[in-house]
Amino acid sequence: MRENRTKRLLKEGKSVIGTMVSEIRSPNIAEMLATAGFDFFILDTEHGPFSMETVQDMALSARGANINFFVRVPTRFGHHNLSRPLDVGAEGLLIPQVETIEEVKSIVKATRYFPLGKRGMSLRKLPNSYMKGDPRELIESANREVLIILQIESKTAIDNLEELISIEGVDAVLIGPNDLSQDLGFPGETNHPVVYEYIQKLADKCNKVNFPWGIHLESPSSLIQWIEKGMRFIMCSTDTSIIVDGASNIVRSLREKIS
């Protein structure tokens, strides 16, 4: 498996920048995002329309574009649900709605080979360029390079955070602000003081042990305050927002000239 540059940078204490692909199915999006300068992108199979064939096409395109490619899986449950995107080429997973240490242990078990877990053995696949090699080396490489990100979207998860990030095999956490606001009783109010308080709690707990954390927000301006508070796993916008907002700005500026 190739080196996971995003994972290496996080381990070195550096920051990484990525975005979410939620609608565009063309693998060419990987080249576009790499050209734009993103370190990684995440394909959203939780809310998006993507098949496993699309996951593999994206993985192949990302390899050629030299950008890291991760997948947000539909659910935190199910061994096969977690291992299959890795088999077809994803270099890491974003796992939604994680809350308990038992869930995290199950996630690690499904996404790591022996001795860290019990991921199903299928080594002659895209991540290894279909090469026949020493199984021990391929297993060691996969266990070393796969990136596992827990999506934190509830009060329970933040209360349990110290335990969740203490498990070997977990590499970063990402706040889902919309679901967190809903869980706290303020759906959609991501700037509500109570929501802010819990995001700050997560930031403090992660910063205390220098653990990578992030929040998925729509604009750079909304992320700046959290970058200043130690956020290193930076997730900004989505494919749809980038296109619609960018196109809207173009049309608005032109209509101002012709009106």
TACOR-V558407 format. One record per residue. RES is the residue in one small letter. PHI is phi in degrees with one decimal (NA if undefined). PSI is psi in whole degrees, -180 to 180 (999 if undefined). BURIAL is # if it has 9 or more other ideal C-beta (glycine too) atoms within 8 Angstrom, else .. Layout:
BEGIN
RES&PHI&PSI&BURIAL / RES&PHI&PSI&BURIAL
END
This chain:
BEGIN
m&NA&137&# / r&-68.4&160&. / e&-62.0&135&. / n&-89.9&96&# / r&-60.9&-40&. / t&-59.9&-44&# / k&-64.6&-42&# / r&-62.0&-44&# / l&-61.9&-41&# / l&-63.5&-42&# / k&-63.9&-30&. / e&-81.6&1&. / g&83.6&14&. / k&-97.1&171&. / s&-99.8&153&# / v&-132.4&153&# / i&-126.0&130&# / g&-143.1&177&# / t&-142.7&173&# / m&-108.7&133&# / v&-103.0&116&# / s&-116.6&-14&# / e&-135.9&-38&# / i&-72.6&124&. / r&-99.4&-10&. / s&-70.0&128&. / p&-61.9&-17&# / n&-62.7&-17&. / i&-59.6&-30&# / a&-62.2&-45&# / e&-64.2&-40&# / m&-62.7&-46&. / l&-68.7&-36&# / a&-64.8&-43&# / t&-61.3&-36&. / a&-69.5&-20&. / g&107.7&5&. / f&-65.5&147&# / d&-79.9&-31&# / f&-157.6&165&# / f&-140.1&156&# / i&-118.1&124&# / l&-86.0&126&# / d&-92.0&94&# / t&-92.6&2&# / e&-77.3&-47&# / h&-113.9&-9&. / g&-93.5&176&# / p&-94.9&22&. / f&-88.9&140&# / s&-92.1&171&. / m&-68.4&-28&. / e&-63.6&-40&. / t&-64.3&-40&# / v&-57.0&-46&# / q&-67.2&-40&# / d&-61.3&-43&# / m&-63.6&-41&# / a&-61.1&-44&# / l&-65.5&-43&# / s&-65.1&-39&# / a&-64.0&-37&# / r&-61.6&-44&# / g&-67.5&-31&. / a&-87.5&-7&# / n&60.7&48&. / i&-129.1&140&# / n&-74.4&144&# / f&-127.4&121&# / f&-122.7&164&# / v&-127.3&131&# / r&-87.4&116&# / v&-79.0&160&# / p&-66.5&-31&. / t&-153.5&158&# / r&-80.0&-8&# / f&-99.5&149&. / g&100.1&113&. / h&-55.4&-49&# / h&-67.5&-36&. / n&-59.0&-32&# / l&-89.9&-37&# / s&-82.4&-30&# / r&-63.6&-44&# / p&-58.8&-33&# / l&-68.5&-39&# / d&-61.9&-35&# / v&-93.0&3&# / g&129.9&-8&# / a&-63.1&141&# / e&-95.7&1&# / g&-179.7&171&# / l&-131.6&143&# / l&-105.4&122&# / i&-113.7&116&# / p&-79.0&158&# / q&58.3&32&# / v&-76.4&136&# / e&-134.1&-31&. / t&-124.6&160&# / i&-66.3&-31&# / e&-63.9&-41&. / e&-64.4&-41&# / v&-64.5&-42&# / k&-61.5&-39&# / s&-66.9&-38&# / i&-63.2&-47&# / v&-62.8&-41&# / k&-60.1&-38&# / a&-80.5&-20&# / t&-112.2&-1&# / r&-126.2&143&# / y&-80.1&171&# / f&-52.8&138&. / p&-94.8&3&. / l&-84.8&-23&# / g&-162.1&-162&# / k&-133.5&40&. / r&-58.3&139&# / g&-61.1&138&. / m&-80.6&116&. / s&-153.5&84&. / l&-91.0&-28&# / r&-88.3&69&. / k&-131.8&-179&# / l&-52.9&-43&# / p&-56.3&-27&# / n&-106.8&19&# / s&56.3&29&. / y&60.0&19&. / m&-81.7&149&. / k&-93.7&116&. / g&-137.5&-175&. / d&-66.0&117&. / p&-54.9&-35&. / r&-64.2&-40&. / e&-70.0&-40&. / l&-66.2&-40&# / i&-65.7&-45&# / e&-61.3&-41&. / s&-64.1&-46&# / a&-62.8&-45&# / n&-62.2&-32&# / r&-79.3&-38&. / e&-95.6&-26&# / v&-62.8&135&# / l&-107.0&126&# / i&-114.8&121&# / i&-115.0&126&# / l&-91.4&129&# / q&-90.3&123&# / i&-101.8&116&# / e&-137.2&20&# / s&-153.6&160&# / k&-60.0&-41&# / t&-57.7&-44&# / a&-63.0&-42&# / i&-69.0&-38&# / d&-61.7&-35&. / n&-93.0&7&# / l&-58.3&-42&# / e&-56.3&-41&. / e&-68.4&-43&# / l&-61.8&-42&# / i&-86.8&-2&# / s&-85.0&-11&. / i&-79.5&128&# / e&-61.9&132&. / g&108.8&-7&# / v&-102.0&129&# / d&-111.1&-24&# / a&-164.0&164&# / v&-127.4&148&# / l&-132.0&124&# / i&-76.8&133&# / g&-97.6&96&# / p&-64.8&-32&# / n&-69.2&-49&# / d&-67.3&-34&# / l&-63.7&-44&# / s&-62.0&-38&# / q&-66.6&-44&# / d&-62.4&-32&# / l&-85.3&-2&# / g&94.7&13&. / f&-132.1&64&# / p&-57.4&125&. / g&83.6&-12&. / e&-91.8&72&. / t&-71.1&-13&# / n&-100.0&7&. / h&-61.3&142&# / p&-54.6&-36&. / v&-69.1&-42&# / v&-63.1&-45&# / y&-57.4&-42&# / e&-59.0&-42&. / y&-75.2&-33&# / i&-63.0&-42&# / q&-63.6&-37&# / k&-59.7&-45&# / l&-62.3&-45&# / a&-58.5&-44&# / d&-63.7&-43&. / k&-65.6&-41&# / c&-71.3&-44&# / n&-61.8&-33&# / k&-59.1&-33&. / v&-115.2&14&. / n&56.1&45&. / f&-99.2&133&# / p&-64.5&133&# / w&-143.1&160&# / g&-157.1&174&# / i&-134.2&138&# / h&-92.5&108&# / l&-126.8&167&# / e&-82.4&-29&. / s&-133.5&153&. / p&-57.6&-38&. / s&-62.5&-34&. / s&-75.5&-19&. / l&-91.1&-20&# / i&-57.7&-45&. / q&-60.8&-33&. / w&-81.3&-32&# / i&-60.9&-41&# / e&-66.9&-19&. / k&-97.3&12&# / g&106.4&5&# / m&-67.1&131&# / r&-119.9&-22&# / f&-95.8&93&# / i&-98.3&117&# / m&-116.6&118&# / c&-126.7&122&# / s&69.0&-172&# / t&-141.2&169&# / d&-58.0&-43&# / t&-66.1&-42&. / s&-66.2&-41&# / i&-60.8&-43&# / i&-70.7&-51&. / v&-66.0&-46&. / d&-67.2&-42&# / g&-64.2&-44&. / a&-65.8&-39&. / s&-62.2&-41&. / n&-64.0&-40&. / i&-63.2&-50&. / v&-63.4&-43&. / r&-60.7&-45&. / s&-66.5&-35&. / l&-73.2&-40&. / r&-66.0&-32&. / e&-63.0&-30&. / k&-80.7&-28&. / i&-102.1&-5&. / s&-82.4&999&.
END
